[in-house]
Amino acid sequence: MMKFWLFLLAVLTSGTATAQPVAPLTAQMGTVRLTVALSSDGRPTYAVAYGPKAVVNASRLGLALADGKGFDGPMVLAGSETKDVDESWQPVLGEVKTIRNHYQQLTVHLRQAAAPSRRLDVVFRVFADGVGFRYEFPRQPNLQYFVVTDELTEFALPGDPKAFWIPGDYDTNEYPYTVSKLSEVDNSALVKSSTAIAVREVPDAQLVATPLMLKATDGLYVNLHEAAQVDYPAMQLHVDRATRRLTARLVPDAVGTKAYVHAPGHTPWRTIIVSDKATDILASKLILNLNEPSKIANTSWIKPMKFVGVWWEMQTGKSNWRYADSADTLNAQGQLIPNGHHGATTANVKRYIDFAAAHHIAGVLVEGWNEGWEDWFGNWKEPVFDFVTPYPDFNVAEVQQYAAGKGVQMIMHNETSGAATNYEQHLDTAYRFMNRYGYPAVKTGYVGRIIPRGEHHDGQWMSNHYVRVAEVAARHHVTVDMHESVRPTGLSRTYPNWIASEAGRGNEYNAFTAEGNAPEHETIMPFTRFMGGPMDYTPGIFKLKNYVAGHPERQVRTTLAKQLALYVVLYSPLQMAADLPENYAAHPDAFRFIEDVAVDWDDTRVLEAEPGEYISTARLEKGGERWFLGAITNANRRTATLNLNFLPKGRRYTATLYADTPGTDWKTNPEAYRISTQTVTAGTTLRVPLAPGGGCAVSLVPVK
């Protein structure tokens, strides 16, 4: 083989300016097979198969550069090599204790057939559940600083798969999901009607976001996304509805450029996860494995957390973020006149602290505590918040001392209103403030148009900003939950203090929109948004109807039991008990599950799943013996079949089931539930009826 490559290299470097045909290169792991070839005109292509079934037909690779001398062909093969890697690593926080990283890597060395003969490497990693690949730019005289104007990566899909998609928006991932054939993708009506989303920019009616979940006509499940998106814009996908060929579209910057790159360097990984079982898609760790190991040496301070907060009462209109009605509502002394509806008062926050302490919940989040909320949104204003100045009715020191006395930690809130430049100017000051008052975690927000003006939430500049925030937070030993950020790509491995993000349509849409989230929404999200990392979805709403005065049409489209099940099905090491204390007080027996459920795990088993239909997941608490199980369904009534064969053989467990009743229905009777207990073993199969929009939560405690 070595003699063959030396001969081939001699031929390719003998002065010819045209591409030469070469035999395809291959790599394989299990049933997943990759093929890389050069077309007759010297354009590099790749294809992926799962056993005898095609996953991606021959698809184009390449990049266009601003100087017109890009890697878009013709190219010649300058060599290749393969290697096998099989190792294991332990996440700081995660769904399992240990992750196996087992792949075959194929590195393909390409060179432009004509001058300036620049070199490009395409690195492929083939796993048993899919493929990741990226472009790498070696150090070379003719390529140092350069500008990417387009990425030419394609995914040519066989057949016309069912797609679970949201529009490829440059600024938001908060759309409801559409389920359609890939050939029927048209986002224009949805984008136009989504007026509850503050900032929207979708320039192409056939543009969809990743993670994109597909179910092929031959039964294969395919997920397309990316991993380790650093110093590069997010990738959207343009759908050619006639050919079902997807082409990468990078989010542009303020002047229309896609990416500024310095060689040596590389792009993020493009990921293809595939299986004939939907449960395998949810269990995949391919995206995490393609990220770099932790950059934080000492991670002992990074902790998971359950919390409550002054948030849902603001979403539902009981109180407000603003201290005054407007920035111009001033008294004779030039001070803001309070409107009497401010939620983040010392007295009100103490009420949440008392509730958290009484129910063994570690944290309390307070939004609207700091000056600036009167004109924070809609003005494209840069100096909005300074992140350290509280309103007159919020005493930072008093609240902190009160919380510490109760054994509760406070969670900081830093809303930027999209003014990332302003936040960067105040970063160290803001995090020193958190250290001074003992805040171990912060929720950040980027509602509104981005400053620098013209930049997008998902462009290269902002992608770098989110990483800078995570790095500054790490220096101050603060964990971060980012809202309105770019969707995750597995960077929680590299920056384990970046423990959660929003970047998706969360529970709050049930508060301020009539359509809310459809019953199937949470059965799709694990196959899409959650593929890249944890989400702060804010589950746990108990009052499911009539929670917004004057808006009886607004309701949560789940049952109460399903809200409990979401704590297990939707993974996050940061989980909010999102409802009001008084609504939990009405159902103390059901709230017991929220008190008990863990947020960090040693093992996870997806028992059954079908995107858009149902999911049942079991998880083993970190460092313990208790298992927790969640099962959810869409609008269809069904029976969840929960095989408990994951339990240790020979041990008995007390199973406490929080389930729908025969009369429960998300539309008419969502808060009806029943709690029962029984003794189970590894040989037990639970068959639990799920109401329309319903679910079931189960705690499994060893019998001593």
N, C-alpha and C positions, 0 to 999 in steps of 0.2 A: 504493500500500500504506500509506503514512504517513497519508493522509487517512482511509483505512478505520479504522486503529487510533485516530486521534484521535476519530472519530465513535463508535467502540465504547467508548472510555474515557469519553466524555461520557455515553453511555447507562448504563454500569455505575456511574457515580458520581452519578447524578441523584437519589439518595435511596431507590431501591428496596431492599428487604430480602430479595429473593429472587434466586436465581441465574438467569441468562439463558443460553439455549443459544447456543453459538458454534461456528464451523467448527473442525474439528480442526487442530492445529498439527503440522507435520512437520519432520524433519531427516533427512538421509541422507548416508552415506559409502559409496561402492561399492554392494554388494548389501545392506547393512544399512540398514533404514529404521525410524525411530521415529515414532510417532503419539501425540500428547497431546490429550486431550479432557476436557470436563466432562460427566458423566452428566446425565440429566434432573433429578436431585435435587441437582445442584451438587457432586458428588463428583469430584475430579480422578482421571483414569485415564491409563495409558500402555499402549502395545503395541509390540512389536518384531517385525519380519519380516526374513527372510534370503531375498532374492529373492521368489519366490512362496510360500515356506513360512513359516508362523507359528512364531515362536520363543517369544514370550510373548503370549498373548491379552490383551484389555483387562483391566488389573489396577489395583487401588486404590492410591492414594497417600494419605499423611496421617500425622498424629501426634496422640495424645491427651495432654492436659496435666492436671496435678493439679487445676487450678482449674475443670475442666470446660468450659473455653472453648478447646478445642484446634483443630487444623487437620484436622478430620475431616468437614467439610462442614456446611451448604452453603457453597461458595466461589464467588467470581466472578472472572473474568479481568480483571486490571487492566493487562495489556499483555504484550509479549514482544519478544525480539530474538534474532537469530542472528548468529554470526560464524564465520569459518573460520580455523583455526590450522594452520600447517605449519612445524615447527621441528625441530631435532635437538639432542641433548645426549649427553654421554659419562659413563657411570657410572664411579665410582672403581674399583669391582671389579664384574665382571659376566661375562655369557655372550657379549656382543658388545661391540665397541669403541664403536659409535655407535648410538643409538636414535632413530628417527624418531617424533615426536609429532604426528600428523596427525589432526585431528578437526573436525567441525562442532558448534558449541555452540548449544544452544537454551535460553534462560533464560525461564521462565514465571513471571510475576508474578501471584500470587493474593492475594485479600483475602477475609476472612470476610464473608459476606453480611449478617450481623447484628452488632450491637455486641458487643464493642468494636472490630470491624473491623480486627483485626490483619492484618499482611501476612506472606506467606510466599513465598519464591522457590524454585522447583525448577529446578535447573541440570542439563541433560543434555549429555553429550558423546558424539557418535556417531563411532565409529571404523570402519575397514574390517573389523574383527574383533569388533565388539561395541559395547556401550553402558555408560556409567557415569552415575549420577545421584546427586545429594544434595540435602538440604533446607538452605536458607540463610535465616537470620533477620536481616532488615535492622534497623538501629537505628530505634527507634520509641517513642513515649511509652507505649503500652499493653503493651509487651513488653520487659522488661529481664531480671530474674532469673526463671527459670521451671523447672518440673520436668516432664520427660517420663515419663509413666506407661506408655505403649505406643507402639510404632511400628507403623503400620497397612499398611506396604508389603507388596504381594502380588506373586507371580509365578504367574500362571495359565497352566499348561503344557498345550499340546494333546496329546492322546493319553495313553499310559501309558509313559513312557520307562524304559529301564533305568537304574538309579541305583547309584552307587558311594558308599556312605555309612558314616559312623560316627555314634553317638548324639550328640545335641546336649547335651553335658555342660558344666556351668558351670565345671568345674575341671580337665578333662583332655581331651586329644586323642589319647590313647594306645591307643585301641581298634583291633582288627583290622577290616578293611573287610568289609562285607557287600555283595554284589551281588544286587539284586532289582529287580522292577518297583517303580515309585514307589508304586503302590497297595498294595504288600505291606509297606511299611515298618512295622516294630514292633521297637523297640529293647529291650524289657523283658527278654527272656531273655538277651541279650548283656550288658546292664548288670549283671544279677544274677550272671552267671557270671564276670565279669571281676574276680575277687578279687585278682589280681596288681596291679591299679591301686589305689594307696593311698587316694585320695580321689575319690569319685564322687558326682555329684548330677545326676540327670536326672529332672525332675518330669513329663515327658510322654513317653509311649511312642511318639508320632509326631514326636518332635523330632530333627532331624538337624543336624549341624554343617556349616559351610562351610569350605573350598571343597567344593561339591557338584558332582560330575561326573555328567552325564546323556548318554545316547545315545537320541535320539528314534526313534520308530517309522519316521519318514521318512528316517532316516539322518543327521540333523543331530547334531553334538556341541555340547553346551551346558554351560558352566561358570558356576556362581553363587557369588559371593564378595563381598568388600568391599575397599576400598582406603583407605589413610590413616586408619586407626582410631586417633584421638587424642582424648582427653578425652571418651570415649563408651564404652559397653560393647560387647562383641562381639555380633554378630548370629547367632542360630541360626534355623532354619526349621522351622515346624510344618507337617506334611504332612496335608492333608485327603485321605484315601485315596480317597474317593468322587469328588471333583472334580479331583484332582491340582493343587489350588491350594495354593501355599506362602505362608505368612504369617510375617513377621519376628517373632522373639521375642528381646528384649534381655535379657542377663544382669543380674539384679537385684543391688542392694547389700544391706547387712546389714539394712535396714529395708524391703526390698521395692521400693524406688524404682529406676527404670531409669537416668535421667540428669539431672544438674543442669546447666543451660545458662544462659549469659549472652549476650544479644544486644548487638552483632552477633556471630553465630557460625554454625556449620554442623555437620552430621552428617558421618560418613564417607561415602564414595562406595559405592553399591551397584553391583556389577559383573555384567554378563552378557557372557560371551565365547562366540562362536558361529562355527562353520565346518562345511562338509561334509567336511573333512579333519581327522582326529585330530592329524596333525602340526602343523597351524596352531594348535591349542589350546596345545600345548607351546611354540610359538614366540612366542606373544602377549606383548607388553610393555604391554598396556593397563593393568594394575594399577600397574606402575611409573610409567607416564606420568601417572596420576591423583594421584601423590604430589608433594609440594612438592620443589623442588631442595634440594641439600645446605645444611644450616645451618652446616656446618663450612667455614670459608674455606680454611684450609690443610689439605689432606688428604694431604700427601706422606708422613706417618708411618703411614698406614693401609696395611698390607701383608697379602696372603694368606699362608697358612701350612699346611704339612703338619706333623703332629706324631705322637708316640707318647706313651704314658703309663701310669702305674700306675692302671689302671682295669679292664681285662678280667680281670686276675687277682683283683680284688675281686669282680667280677660272678660269676665262676665258682667262688669259694670258696677259692682258693689262699691269699689273704690277706684282710685286713679293714681297713675304715676306722678301727676303734676301736683305741686303744692299750691299753685295759683292757677287761675283760669287762663292767663296769658302772661307773656313776659312784660306787658305794659300795664298789668293790673297792680298798681303801686299806690301806697299811701303817701301822705305829705312828706314823710321822711325818705321816700324813694325805696321803701321796702315792699316786697311782694305781699299782697293781701291773700291770706289762706282761703281756699275755697271750701274747706270742711270735708272734702272727699279724698284727701291724701291717704294712701294706704300704708306707707312706710313710716309710721309714727312709732316712737319709743313704746308707747303703751300697747299698740296693736302687735308689734313684733314680739313683745314679751309674752303675749297670748300664744303665739306660735311656738315660742321657746318652751313654755309650760307644756304644750301639747307634745312636742318632740320628746321632752324629758320623761313625761308620763308613759310614753309608748316606746321608749328605747330606740329612738330615731336620732341618728348622729348629728344631722345638720339642719340649718335653717337658712334659706335664701331670701334676701330682701332686695327687691327691685324698686326703683324710684326713690332711693334714699338720698341721692345727691342732687345738687343744683343743676338746672339746665333743661328740665323736661318740658318747660312751657313752650319752647319753640324748637324742640330737638329734631323734628321730622318735617320733610317736605320743602325745606328752604335751601338745601345744598350748602349748608353752613359749616364752616370748618371749625372755629373755636366754640364747640358746644359744651363739652364737659371737661372738668379738670381732674375728675376721678378721686378727689380727696375732700371736697367741700360738701358737708351734709346740709340738708334743709334744717330750718330752725327747730322743727319738731322731732328730729332724729338725733339722739345723743349717742355717738359712736362708742365712746368709752363706757357709758352706762350700760348700753346694750351688750357690749362684749363682756363686761364683768358679770352681768346677770346670767348670760349664757354659760360662761365658764363655771359659775356657781352651780349650775344645773347639769353640768357635764355635757353641754351641747356646743358644737362648733358653728360659727357663722360662715356663710358662703358669700363672697363678694359678688357684686354685679357691676360690670363695666360695659355699658352700652356706648357705642361709638357714633351712632347715627350714620355709619358709612364713612366717617372722616378718619380714615386710617392714618393719614399724615398727623393729625392731631393726637391720636392715640400713641403713635410712635414717639412723639415729642414728650409724652408724659409717662412712657412705659416704666422707667425705673422708679419714678416718683410714686406711681400707682402701686407698684409691687412692694416698695418699701413701706407704704402705708398699710398694705395687707400684712406684712411681717410685723409691723408695730402693734397692730391690733389682733394678731393671732388668727388671721383668715387663712386656712390651708388650701382653699379652692376658690376659683373665680369662674363665673359665667360671663362670656363676652358676647357682644351682639353687633351686627353690621346692617341694621335696617336702613334702607335708603340707598341713594346713588352714591357711588364711591368717590372719595377724594383721595388721591389725585383725580381731578375731574376727567371724565372720559374713560377711566379704567373700569374694568368689570370685576365682579366678585370672583369669577373663575379664571381670570387672566393670569399671566406670569407674575406681574407685580404683586397682586394680592396673594397668590400662592406662596410667594416668598415672605410676604407679611405674616401670614398665619404661622409659618415656621419660625420667624423671628419672635413672635409672641410666645410660642411654646418654649423657645430657648431662653428667653428672659425669665419666663415663669419658672423654668427648671432651676435657674441660678438662684431664685428666691424660694425654692422648695414649695411651689404652688402648683396644684393641678388645674387643668383648664378644660372647660366645656364651651366650645365655640358654636355660636348660633349664626345663621345666615352666612356660613362659610362655604368654601368649596366642598363637594362631597368627598368623604374619606377614601383613601386608597391604601390603607394598611399602615399608615405612618404611626399608629399607636405602638407598633413594635420599636420603631426608631426613637420616638419621643413618648415613652410610656406615661408621662405626666399629661399628655394630651388625651385625656381618658374618654372623652365623648364629644360629639358634635350634634348639631341639629341637621342642617342641610337636607331637609325632607319635610314632608307635610305631617306635622305632629298633631297632638290631641287638641291644641288650641283652636284649630279650624272648626271644631264643634262648638266653640263659644261665639265666634264673630262672623260666621257665615251660615246661611240657611241650608246649604247643601252638606256642610260638614264633611266627614269622611265616610265613605260608603262601607257597608258591612264587610266587603271583601278586602278593604284597604290593608288591614293588618295581616291578611294571608298572602299579600303580594310583597309587602315591604321587606321581609327577610330574604326574598329572592332578588331584590333590587337594591334599595338604599343600604341595607345592613351588610351587603357583601363586602363593602370596603371598611366597615368598622362600626363601633357602637354608636347608638343614637339616643339623645335625650328626648324620648318621645312623650314623657310626662303622663304615664298611665295612672290608674287608680281613681277615676271619677266615679263616685257613688250616686250622686244626685244626677240622674241621666235625662231628666226632662224638667222644664220650667225653672231653669237656673238663670235665665236672663230676663229681667223684668221687661214686659212689653213685647217679648219675642217668643211666644209659645211654639213657634214652628222650629225653633232650634232645639236639637236634642242630640245626645251621643248615640250613634247607631250601633251600639253594642249592648249586651246585658251586663249586669253587675259582675256576674261570675267571669265573663270574658275579660273585664277590666283586671281582675285578679290574675287570670291566666297570662296576660300580657307581660307580667313581671318575669315570667319564665321564657315565653316564646321570643320576646324582643330583648336581645342581649344588650346590657349596658352595666358597667361597674358603677354608674352613677344613676340612681333611680329615685324619682320623685314620687311621693305620695301627694298627688297634685290637688286633691279636692280640699274644701274648707274643713276645719276641725269639727264644726257643728254637723256637717254631713256625715263624717265618720262616726260621730257620737250616736247617730241614729242606727248604725249597724256595727256595734262593737265586736260581734261574733265574726263577721266577715273581715273586719279590719285586722283580726288576729293573723290572717295569712300575710298581710303586708308587713306586720311586725316580724313574722317568723322568716319570711323568704330571704335567702341569701342574695348577694349581688356579685360574688366572685366564685369561680367554680374550678373543681378538679376534673370533672368529666361532663360531657354532654352527649346525649343520644337523641337523634331525631327519629321518632318512632314511626311516623307516617306524615306525608306531606304531598300536596298538589298545589302549585301556585294558583292563587285566586280562589281556592276551594277550602282547604283545611291544612292545619299544621298541629302536630302533637310533639312536644319536646320534653325530655327529662334531663335534669341537671343535678350533679352531686356538689354540695357546698364545699368550698375551699377548706381543707384541713379538718373536715368533719365527716359524719356518717349519714346525715340526713339528705334525702333526695327530694327535689321539688319537681312537679310536673305541671305543664300547661297545655291545654288543648283548645283550639279555636276553630270556628267555622265562618263561612260567609253568610249570605242571607238564607241559605238552605238549611233546614233541619236535617241533622244526621246523627249517627252514633259513632263516637270515637272509640276505636279499639286500641287499648293500651296494654301491650304485652310487657310485663314487668320482669322479663328474663335478664335484665341488666343488674338486678339486685344480687348480692352475694348469695350463693347457694347455702342452704341450711339455716338461714336467718329469717326471723319473722319481723315484720314491720307493722306499725299502726298507720293505716292510711286514713287521712282526713280529707274528705272530698267536699269542695265548695262548688256546687253544681246548679245548673238551671233546673227549674221545676217543669212539670208537664205544661203548665200554663204560661211559662216565660216566653216573651217575644220582644225583640228590640223595639218594635213599633208601639206596642200596646201595653206591655207589662215588663219593662226591662229590669226592674229592681227586685223581682222575685227570685229567690235562691233557696237552696236547702243545704244543710251541712250534715254529713253522716260520717261514721267511722267504721272501719272493718280491719281485720287482720289479714295481711297478705304476705306472700312469699314470691320467690323467683318464678314459681310455677303459676302465678295468678295472671289472668287477663281480665282487666276491667273494661266493661262495655258501658260507656257513659253517654246518655242522650244529650245532644247539644241543641239548644233552641235556635231559631233563626237569629243570626247575629250573635250567637251565644258562645259559651266556652265552659271550661271546667278547670279548676286549680286543685292540685293535690299535694299535700305534704306527706312524706313517708319517713317515719321516725322509728329507729330500731327498738324492738321490745327488749328491755333489759331483763 
